[in-house]
Amino acid sequence: MTKAEILREQKRQEKLKAERERLESMKMYEYQYGECGFLCGIDEVGRGPLAGPVVAGAVILSRDCEILYLNDSKKLSEKKRELLYDEIMEKAVAVGLGIVGPDRIDEINILQATYEAMRMAISNLKVRPDLLLNDAVTIPKVDIPQIPIIKGDGKSVSIAAASIVAKVTRDRMMVEYENLYPGYEFGSNKGYGSAKHIAALKEIGPCVIHRKSFIKNFVSET
């Protein structure tokens, strides 16, 4: 190897070491509660958009599972999230998803819809968890012990994995919705209230995936 190649390899190894140390710090809760059995990370995406569903992810990782660069999905690029999604789906003990659409959100409100999506995600796991590590919330009507962790998607590898799975799933859905309901640019704004989305909403009016309870300030009739 040339001197330049040796230096590049040294830097690569240093970065890899730093990343593994970062991941170790995100396994604090997994180590703390590991003796409880199967730990499941829970997180959701889509509470704030004007359109589309709220999606919850539930992920169980094995104790020895290593997925480099796991982090809060909001801190990752779209490309990195997609790569991590594939790795999570390959390596996880179990993955569950819960999806609650706009009509149900309007019916029961976004908080209750979020809880419902989380319960669905848990029920769709092929392995029953012994403990839930939740991002910030305590989920009602669940008989499994829960640990709510503020900003948990940046503190727990299990919650980070759930965050990524939920985010990628919802983003892919919104891209498909753009094909079905053109004009709102769902593929780029993912249903959030961007300037172009709001302008289209006022010009075109709402479509079937808009949340009526969220768009009252932008349209006179829904």
ZIURNOR-V685073 format. One record per residue. N is the residue number from 1. OMEGA is omega as a letter, one per 40 degrees, with the letter a starting at -180 (none if undefined). BURIAL is 1 if it has 9 or more other C-alpha atoms within 8 Angstrom, else 0. Layout:
N/OMEGA/BURIAL  N/OMEGA/BURIAL
This chain:
1/i/0  2/i/0  3/i/0  4/i/0  5/i/0  6/i/1  7/i/0  8/i/0  9/i/0  10/i/0  11/i/0  12/i/0  13/i/0  14/i/0  15/i/0  16/i/0  17/i/0  18/i/0  19/i/1  20/i/1  21/i/0  22/i/0  23/i/1  24/i/0  25/i/0  26/i/1  27/a/1  28/a/1  29/i/1  30/i/1  31/a/0  32/a/0  33/a/1  34/a/1  35/a/0  36/a/0  37/a/1  38/i/1  39/a/1  40/i/1  41/a/1  42/i/1  43/a/1  44/i/1  45/i/1  46/i/1  47/a/1  48/a/0  49/i/1  50/a/1  51/i/1  52/a/1  53/i/1  54/a/1  55/i/1  56/i/1  57/i/1  58/a/1  59/i/1  60/i/1  61/i/1  62/a/0  63/a/0  64/a/0  65/i/0  66/i/0  67/a/0  68/i/0  69/i/0  70/a/1  71/i/1  72/a/1  73/a/1  74/a/0  75/a/0  76/i/1  77/i/0  78/i/0  79/a/0  80/i/0  81/a/1  82/i/1  83/i/0  84/i/1  85/a/1  86/a/0  87/i/1  88/a/1  89/i/0  90/a/0  91/a/0  92/i/1  93/i/1  94/i/1  95/i/1  96/i/1  97/i/1  98/a/1  99/i/1  100/a/1  101/a/1  102/i/1  103/i/0  104/i/1  105/i/1  106/a/1  107/a/0  108/a/0  109/a/1  110/i/1  111/i/0  112/i/1  113/i/1  114/i/1  115/a/1  116/i/1  117/i/1  118/i/1  119/i/1  120/a/1  121/i/1  122/a/1  123/a/0  124/i/1  125/i/1  126/i/0  127/i/0  128/i/0  129/i/1  130/i/1  131/i/1  132/i/1  133/a/1  134/i/1  135/i/1  136/a/1  137/i/0  138/a/0  139/i/1  140/i/0  141/i/0  142/a/0  143/i/0  144/i/0  145/a/0  146/i/1  147/i/1  148/a/1  149/i/1  150/a/0  151/a/0  152/a/1  153/i/1  154/a/1  155/a/1  156/i/1  157/a/1  158/i/1  159/i/1  160/i/1  161/i/1  162/i/1  163/a/1  164/a/1  165/i/1  166/a/1  167/a/1  168/i/1  169/a/1  170/i/1  171/i/1  172/i/0  173/a/0  174/i/1  175/i/1  176/i/1  177/i/1  178/i/1  179/a/0  180/a/0  181/a/0  182/i/1  183/a/0  184/a/1  185/i/1  186/a/1  187/a/1  188/a/0  189/i/1  190/i/1  191/i/1  192/a/1  193/i/1  194/a/0  195/a/0  196/i/0  197/a/1  198/i/1  199/i/0  200/i/1  201/i/1  202/a/1  203/a/0  204/a/0  205/a/0  206/i/1  207/a/0  208/a/0  209/i/1  210/i/1  211/a/1  212/a/1  213/a/0  214/a/0  215/a/1  216/a/1  217/a/0  218/i/0  219/a/1  220/a/0  221/i/0  222/none/0
